[in-house]
Amino acid sequence: MDINSMMSAQLASLQQTLQMSILDKSMNNGAAGVIEMMEDLPQQTAAAHPYKGQVIDVQA
């Protein structure tokens, strides 16, 4: 194997490693952004039931 093919194989391996590293960091940043957005959402309260818990006059 000559030096050019060895260097070419090493360069391809380095490029793949770099691409995977960038992709991993990008996914982590994306996930962190989603988590931050979800934490910033206002807390939702349960919707009130239309009649439960209210006094209803049933006298006729």
Number of C-alpha atoms within 10 A of each C-alpha: 5 6 8 9 10 11 11 11 12 12 12 12 12 12 12 12 12 12 12 12 12 12 12 12 12 12 12 12 12 12 12 12 12 12 11 11 10 11 10 9 8 7 8 6 6 6 6 8 8 7 8 8 8 8 7 8 6 5 4 3
